[in-house]
Amino acid sequence: MLIRVDPTRATPLADQIAACVRRGIADGSVRGGERLPGARDLAASLQVSIHTVLAGYQSLRDEGLIELRRGRGAIVRDGVPAGRAAVVELARDLVRAARRFDLDDEEVVALVRAAARTS
């Protein structure tokens, strides 16, 4: 799996790492059971801190997309629908857009609920 980051972008590097993995899951290039690059190796190849890589991986774990196991590394969870990764990425885009318009979390949730009722 190819993971790239652009330090000139405003998006934090950890978020860029997580987004690359999400896109890979969504487009099928990364499958359940697949092992992600080790945090140390990825940090060295991207020339970032290991903590940056771990933060990106922890976001993916919190989203239910990967498992982190001591000594085994990061593994994409089996049975996670590719669409889930795409929806997570869309949700993150929605939150970023809402922040630009100074909407708080409750307003964003209300907008999503209203959209779900009309769909």
N, C-alpha and C positions, 0 to 999 in steps of 0.2 A: 504494500500500500504506500502510495506517495503522499506525504504530508508536507505542505508548504506553508510558510508564514511570510508576511510582509511587514517588517517592523515600521514602515512609514505610514501604515494605515492606523486609523484611530481605534480600531477594534483591538482589544487586548490580545496578546499572543496566545494565551491559554484558550480564549474563545475561538481564535482562528484554528487552533489545533483540533478542538472539539468539533467545529463546523466541518473540517475536512473529513473527519471520521463519520459524522452524520451523513454527509453527502455520499460517502462510500457505501454506507448501509442503505441509503435511500435508492441509489442507482444500481445496487446489486454487486458492485465490485468488491465489497467486503461482506462476508457471509457469517452466519451464526457459527460459533466454534472457532472462528479465526482468531489467532493471536495477534495483537497489535505490537508494534515495535516496543522494545523495552524502553523505559523512561530514560535511563542513562544514555543509551545509544541514540534515541531520538533527540534528546537535548543536545548531545554532541553534534549530531548532523545538522540540526537547525541553528546551532550556536545560541541556545537559550539556556536558562537555568533549568535544572531538573525539577525544581518546584513549579515552574511554569507548565511543564509537561504534565506533572502530577495534578495540577489544578484543572487542566483540560480534561484529563482522564476522570477526575472526581466528578466533574460536571456530567460527563457521560454516564457514570455510575449512578448518580442521583436521578438521572432521567430514565434509568432502567435499561439502558442500551448495552452496557458492558458490565462485566464482573471484574473486580480487582482482587487478586489472590496473592498473598505473600509468597514469594518464591516462584510463582507461575506467571505473574504479570497480568496484563489486561487482555481479556478475552471477550469477544463480541458474544452476547447472550444468544443462545439458541431460541428459536421460536418468536423472536421479536420481528413483527411485521416490518418490512422495509418502509411502509407508509408511516409508521410511528416516527421514524427518524425525520422524515420529511415534515411531518406535522410539528414536531419539536422545533425544527428550524424555522418554520413559519411562525410559531408562537414567539420565538425569540425575536424575529423580525418585527412582529406586532408590538412587542414590549418596547423595542428600541424606537419604533415610530411614535408610540404613545408618549415616551419620555421626551421626544423632540417637541411634542405638542403640550407638554406639561400636564398630562393626564395621570392621575394616581392609580394605584392597583385596583381599587374598588370600581373606578370608572371603566377600566379595561375589562374587568370581569363582567360588569353589567353589559358592556357592549357585546362581548362574546355570547353571553346568555341570550341577549335579544336576537343576535344573529342566528343562534341555534334554534330559537323558537320559530323563526320565519323561514328556515331552510327546510 
